[in-house]
Every structure is written in C-alpha cells, then in structure tokens.
Amino acid sequence: MIDCASTDIRTIYILFLLSFLDSQTQVKIVFLEQHRNAFLGIFKGLSQDHYLLIRYVLEAIWTNLFSDQKLKRTVKIGLFNELTISHVCPSNRISNLSDT
C-alpha cells in the first residue's frame, strides 16, 4: 500500500478512485458507467508517476476489475482502448527500448 501521508494530491485522488473498484460488482458497474472519464483520467500521466503507484494501479485493476467474473467483458474491454494503452506504455518508451 502507498503511504498517503507523504503523497501528492494526484496520488490520493487515484487511490480514492480505485477504492470504488474494491467493492461489490454492482457498485463497480455504476461507478464505471457514471464516472468513466474520471477513471480513465488515472492513466493520463501514469507513465510519469512513481513505479510503486504504477504497480499499485495495475495490480488493483487486475485484481478488482479484470479478475471479477461477474463484470461483463464489454465493460472491461471498453475501458482499455488504444488511447488508454498509450498512456500506460507511451510509444517513446517503447521506441527507446527497441533502440538498445
């Protein structure tokens, strides 16, 4: 878990948004339908955050979203389009890795 005492407002906001995924499936569905843009905002600039936050975000999404068998596949896939993936793995990082 990330220490909230020494974090910035963005990190605390991300932790707040992820807390909605740690609940019942119906709450997740309502949250993702009504606050989709806020949730997707987590990924904007994520590649510039501390690696512990990136790890926590990806683990929380895997555990609480993708591993939830009651959540429809269309909801899961609808959140992760090309733009979302490009925020997580910017093309400049990928090109830098291929250059080495």
WOWOLIN-V903154 format. One line per field, one symbol per residue. psi: psi as a letter, one per 40 degrees, with the letter a starting at -180 (. if undefined). burial: # if it has 16 or more other ideal C-beta (glycine too) atoms within 10 Angstrom, else .. A space follows every 10 residues. Layout:
psi: ???
burial: ???
This chain:
psi: ihhedfiidd dddddddddd efaidddddd ddddfddddd eddhedeeii dddddddddd dddecdehde hidddddddg adddddddgi ddddddddd.
burial: .#....#... #..##.##.# #......#.. ##......## ###..#..#. ..#..##..# #..##..#.. #.......#. ...#..#... ..........
